Every structure is written in structure tokens, then in C-alpha cells.
Amino acid sequence: MEDCLMLMRAKRKEIDIGKLTERFNETASYDISEDRVRKNLEHFKKLMDKGKLTP
């Protein structure tokens, strides 16, 4: 998770969170534990909302 947060800190203006979510959900749909994988994205979004992306 820390790697993802570091990447978002560095490239936040270049990353479209809508497209990221769409692509993540598409990729998760191929996983056996799709719901569990999607929870990772929700956790990441919560960390973003809590301001964990500030340098």
C-alpha cells in the first residue's frame, strides 16, 4: 500500500482516479476473490480521503 501512496504523491496530477478505478475493477473481475481484491481499492481511496497523500 505504501508504494501506491508514494506513487500517488509523486504523480497525483497525472493520475485520473476514475480511470484507475475502472481499470482496477476490470482487473479484479478476473480474480477468484474479486470482492476481496476490490476492498483493497476501497481501503486505498479511504487513505486518500484521509489526507494520507500529503508529502
C-alpha positions as CSV (number, residue, x, y, z in Angstrom):
1,M,0.0,0.0,0.0
2,E,2.9,2.4,0.8
3,D,4.2,2.0,-2.8
4,C,0.8,3.1,-4.1
5,L,0.6,6.1,-1.8
6,M,4.1,7.2,-2.8
7,L,3.2,6.9,-6.5
8,M,0.1,9.0,-5.9
9,R,2.1,11.6,-4.0
10,A,4.5,11.9,-6.9
11,K,2.1,11.7,-9.8
12,R,-1.3,12.8,-8.4
13,K,-2.0,15.4,-11.1
14,E,-1.2,12.9,-13.8
15,I,-3.4,10.0,-12.5
16,D,-7.1,10.0,-13.3
17,I,-8.7,8.3,-10.3
18,G,-11.8,7.5,-12.3
19,K,-9.8,5.6,-14.9
20,L,-7.7,4.0,-12.2
21,T,-10.9,2.7,-10.5
22,E,-12.4,1.5,-13.8
23,R,-9.2,-0.4,-14.7
24,F,-8.8,-1.8,-11.2
25,N,-12.3,-3.1,-11.2
26,E,-11.9,-4.7,-14.6
27,T,-8.7,-6.4,-13.5
28,A,-10.3,-7.5,-10.2
29,S,-13.1,-9.2,-12.2
30,Y,-10.7,-11.8,-13.4
31,D,-9.6,-12.7,-9.8
32,I,-11.3,-15.6,-8.0
33,S,-11.7,-13.4,-4.9
34,E,-13.0,-10.4,-6.7
35,D,-14.7,-8.9,-3.7
36,R,-11.6,-9.2,-1.6
37,V,-9.5,-7.5,-4.2
38,R,-11.9,-4.6,-4.6
39,K,-11.7,-4.0,-0.9
40,N,-8.0,-3.0,-1.4
41,L,-9.1,-0.2,-3.7
42,E,-11.7,1.0,-1.2
43,H,-9.0,1.0,1.5
44,F,-6.7,3.0,-0.7
45,K,-9.4,5.5,-1.5
46,K,-10.1,5.9,2.2
47,L,-6.4,6.6,2.8
48,M,-6.5,9.2,0.0
49,D,-9.6,10.8,1.6
50,K,-8.0,11.0,5.0
51,G,-5.2,13.0,3.5
52,K,-2.5,10.4,3.7
53,L,-1.2,11.6,0.3
54,T,0.3,14.8,1.6
55,P,4.1,14.9,1.3
